[in-house]
C-alpha cells in the first residue's frame, strides 16, 4: 500500500460515514467538527487519518465497514500508518 492508496481508502471510509447518519453524527460529536468543517477538510491527510482512527478504535464499526467494502481490517491499519500521525499508531497488521 502506498500513500495514495491510503488516502483513497480513507475517502472510502468517509463515504461510508457520510452514508450512515448515526455514524456521521457520532463522528462529528467525537471530533467536535461541524458537517461543514468536515466537508471543507475532507481532503486533508490529517482528517483522513482521524477517520481511519475512528474505525480502528471500535471493532464493531471496523468490521462492519470492512465487510461492506470487502476488505481486511489490516488494510485500514496499514493505511493509517501512512497518513500523518500514523507512525505512532500501535495497530497490528
GUMAR-799175 format. One record per atom (N, C-alpha, C): x, y, z; residue in one letter. Coordinates in steps of 0.05 Angstrom, whole numbers, plus 32768, in hexadecimal, padded with zeros to 4 digits. Example, Ala and Ser with C-alpha at 12.3 -4.5 7.8 and 13.67 -1.06 7.14 Angstrom:
 east north   up type
 8108  7F8E 809C    A
 80F6  7FA6 809C    A
 8108  7FBE 809C    A
 8101  7FD3 808E    S
 8111  7FEB 808F    S
 8102  8001 809D    S
This chain:
 east north   up type
 8011  7FE8 8000    X
 8000  8000 8000    X
 8012  8019 8000    X
 800A  802D 7FF0    X
 8019  8046 7FF0    X
 8008  805D 7FFA    X
 8013  8075 7FFB    X
 8004  808C 8007    X
 7FEA  8091 7FF8    X
 7FEB  8090 7FDE    X
 7FD2  8095 7FCE    X
 7FBC  8080 7FD4    X
 7FC4  8068 7FD6    X
 7FB1  8053 7FDC    X
 7FA6  8056 7FF9    X
 7FB6  805F 800B    X
 7FAD  8064 8027    X
 7F98  807B 8027    X
 7F9D  8090 8017    X
 7F8A  80A6 8016    X
 7F70  809D 8009    X
 7F72  808D 7FF4    X
 7F5A  8083 7FE7    X
 7F49  8072 7FFA    X
 7F56  8061 8009    X
 7F48  8050 801D    X
 7F3B  8062 8032    X
 7F49  8076 803B    X
 7F3D  8088 804F    X
 7F25  8097 8043    X
 7F27  809F 802A    X
 7F10  80AC 801D    X
 7EF8  8099 801B    X
 7EFE  807F 8016    X
 7EE8  806B 8016    X
 7EDC  8069 8032    X
 7EEC  806B 8046    X
 7EE2  806A 8062    X
 7ED1  8083 8067    X
 7EDA  809A 805D    X
 7ECA  80B2 8060    X
 7EAF  80AF 8052    X
 7EAF  80A4 803B    X
 7E96  80A0 802C    X
 7E83  808D 803C    X
 7E8F  8079 8049    X
 7E7F  8067 805A    X
 7E73  8077 8071    X
 7E83  8087 807E    X
 7E79  8098 8094    X
 7E62  80A9 808A    X
 7E66  80B7 8074    X
 7E52  80C9 8069    X
 7E38  80BC 8062    X
 7E39  80A2 805B    X
 7E21  8094 8052    X
 7E12  8087 806A    X
 7E1C  808A 8082    X
 7E10  807F 809A    X
 7E0D  8096 80AF    X
 7DF5  80A1 80B0    X
 7DF1  80B9 80C1    X
 7DFA  80B4 80DE    X
 7DF4  809D 80E9    X
 7DFB  8098 8105    X
 7E1A  8098 8109    X
 7E28  808D 80F6    X
 7E45  808D 80F7    X
 7E50  80A9 80F3    X
 7E45  80B7 80E0    X
 7E4D  80D3 80DB    X
 7E49  80E4 80F4    X
 7E32  80E3 8100    X
 7E2D  80F3 8118    X
 7E40  80EC 812E    X
 7E45  80D3 8132    X
 7E58  80CA 8147    X
 7E74  80D5 8141    X
 7E7D  80D3 8128    X
 7E97  80DD 8120    X
 7E99  80FB 8125    X
 7E85  810A 811D    X
 7E85  8127 8120    X
 7E86  812E 813E    X
 7E77  8120 814E    X
 7E77  8125 816B    X
 7E93  8120 8177    X
 7E9E  810A 816F    X
 7EB9  8102 8179    X
 7ECE  8116 8172    X
 7ECE  811F 8159    X
 7EE3  8131 8150    X
 7EDD  814F 8156    X
 7EC4  8155 815A    X
 7EBD  8171 815F    X
 7EBA  8181 8145    X
 7EBC  8173 812E    X
 7EB9  8180 8114    X
 7E9B  8183 810E    X
 7E96  8198 80FE    X
 7E7B  819A 80F3    X
 7E7C  818C 80D8    X
 7E65  8186 80CD    X
 7E63  8179 80B3    X
 7E72  818A 809E    X
 7E6F  81A4 809F    X
 7E7C  81B6 808C    X
 7E9A  81B5 808F    X
 7EA4  81B4 80A8    X
 7EC1  81B2 80AC    X
 7ECC  8198 80A2    X
 7EBD  8182 80A6    X
 7EC6  8168 809B    X
 7EC7  8169 807D    X
 7EB3  8175 8071    X
 7EB2  8178 8053    X
 7ECA  8188 804A    X
 7ED0  819D 8057    X
 7EE7  81AF 804F    X
 7F02  81A1 8053    X
 7F04  8191 8068    X
 7F1E  8184 806E    X
 7F21  8168 8064    X
 7F0D  815E 8056    X
 7F0D  8141 804E    X
 7F25  8138 803F    X
 7F31  8149 8030    X
 7F48  8141 8020    X
 7F63  8144 802F    X
 7F62  814E 8047    X
 7F7B  8152 8056    X
 7F83  8137 8062    X
 7F9D  8131 8060    X
 7FA7  8117 8069    X
 7FA2  8113 8087    X
 7FA3  8129 8097    X
 7F9E  8126 80B4    X
 7F81  811E 80B9    X
 7F6E  8129 80AA    X
 7F52  8121 80AD    X
 7F4E  8104 80A5    X
 7F5B  80FD 808F    X
 7F58  80E1 8086    X
 7F63  80CE 809B    X
 7F79  80D6 80A7    X
 7F84  80C5 80BD    X
 7F71  80C2 80D4    X
 7F63  80D8 80DB    X
 7F50  80D7 80F1    X
 7F38  80C5 80EA    X
 7F31  80C4 80D1    X
 7F1B  80B3 80C8    X
 7F23  8096 80CB    X
 7F3B  808F 80C3    X
 7F44  8074 80C7    X
 7F47  806D 80E5    X
 7F50  8080 80F5    X
 7F51  807B 8112    X
 7F36  8075 811D    X
 7F22  8083 8113    X
 7F06  807F 811C    X
 7EFD  8062 8119    X
 7F04  8057 8102    X
 7EFD  803B 80FD    X
 7F0F  8028 810D    X
 7F29  802D 810E    X
 7F3B  801B 811C    X
 7F37  801A 813A    X
 7F2A  802E 8145    X
 7F25  802F 8162    X
 7F0C  8021 816B    X
 7EFD  8016 8158    X
 7EE4  8008 815E    X
 7EE1  7FF0 814D    X
 7EE5  7FD8 8159    X
 7EE6  7FC0 8149    X
 7ECC  7FBB 8139    X
 7EB5  7FC0 8146    X
 7E9C  7FBC 8138    X
 7E99  7FCD 811F    X
 7EA0  7FE7 8123    X
 7E9F  7FF9 810C    X
 7EB3  7FF1 80F7    X
 7ECB  7FE9 80FF    X
 7EE0  7FE1 80ED    X
 7ED8  7FC9 80DC    X
 7ECD  7FB5 80EA    X
 7EC4  7F9D 80DC    X
 7EAE  7FA3 80C8    X
 7E9B  7FB3 80D1    X
 7E84  7FBA 80BF    X
 7E8E  7FC8 80A6    X
 7EA0  7FDB 80A9    X
 7EAB  7FE9 8092    X
 7EBA  7FD6 8080    X
 7ECB  7FC6 808B    X
 7EDC  7FB3 807C    X
 7ECA  7F9F 806D    X
 7EB5  7F96 807A    X
 7EA3  7F83 806C    X
 7E95  7F91 8055    X
 7E8C  7FAA 805A    X
 7E7E  7FB9 8045    X
 7E90  7FBE 802D    X
 7EAA  7FC2 8032    X
 7EBD  7FC8 801D    X
 7ECC  7FB0 8013    X
 7EC7  7F99 801F    X
 7ED4  7F80 8018    X
 7EF3  7F82 801A    X
 7EFC  7F8D 8030    X
 7F19  7F90 8035    X
 7F20  7F85 8050    X
 7F39  7F80 8055    X
 7F43  7F76 806E    X
 7F47  7F8E 8081    X
 7F42  7F8B 809B    X
 7F48  7FA0 80AE    X
 7F65  7FA8 80AE    X
 7F76  7F96 80A6    X
 7F93  7F9C 80A4    X
 7F98  7FB4 8091    X
 7F88  7FB5 807C    X
 7F8C  7FCB 8069    X
 7F88  7FE6 8075    X
 7F75  7FE9 8088    X
 7F71  8002 8095    X
 7F89  8009 80A7    X
 7F93  7FF5 80B5    X
 7FAA  7FFA 80C6    X
 7FC3  8002 80B6    X
 7FC7  7FF5 809F    X
 7FDD  7FFC 808E    X
 7FDA  8018 8082    X
 7FC2  801E 807A    X
 7FBC  8039 806F    X
 7FC1  804E 8084    X
 7FB8  8049 809C    X
 7FBB  805C 80B2    X
 7FD8  8063 80B7    X
 7FE9  804F 80B6    X
 8006  8054 80BB    X
 8012  8066 80A6    X
 8006  8068 808E    X
 8011  8078 8079    X
 8008  8095 807A    X
 7FF4  809B 808A    X
 7FE9  80B7 808C    X
 7FF6  80C5 80A4    X
 7FF6  80E0 80A4    X
 8002  80EF 80BA    X
 7FF9  80E5 80D5    X
 800D  80E0 80E7    X
 8007  80D7 8102    X
 8006  80B9 8104    X
 8005  80AC 80ED    X
 8002  808F 80ED    X
 801B  807F 80F5    X
 8032  808D 80F3    X
 804B  807F 80FA    X
 804C  8077 8118    X
 803B  8083 8128    X
 803A  807D 8144    X
 8023  806C 814C    X
 8013  8064 8138    X
 7FFB  8054 813E    X
 8003  8037 8143    X
 7FFA  802C 8159    X
 8003  8011 8161    X
 7FF2  7FFA 8155    X
 7FE3  7FFF 8140    X
 7FD2  7FEA 8135    X
 7FE3  7FD4 8129    X
 7FDB  7FBC 812D    X
 7FEA  7FA5 8121    X
 7FE1  7FA1 8104    X
 7FF2  7F93 80F6    X
 7FEB  7F8D 80DA    X
 7FED  7F70 80D4    X
